[in-house]
């Protein structure tokens, strides 16, 4: 069966953390070690669990942790 539509679900972040969302959808994180480390610091175990995917991390991390 062919999919009818594709969509992406993103976490809604507070305005002061909006830069994290912009970084997560910019492929810079894939080669820029300091950016990878920034996301890993949010929740190291979850970072590994989501396969070092910043979009998935922001969608899965608890609001209290952010």
PyMOL commands that set and color helices and strands:
alter all, ss='L'
color gray80, all
select helices_A, chain A and resi 15-25+27-30+33-42+44-49+54-60
alter helices_A, ss='H'
color red, helices_A
deselect
rebuild
show_as cartoon
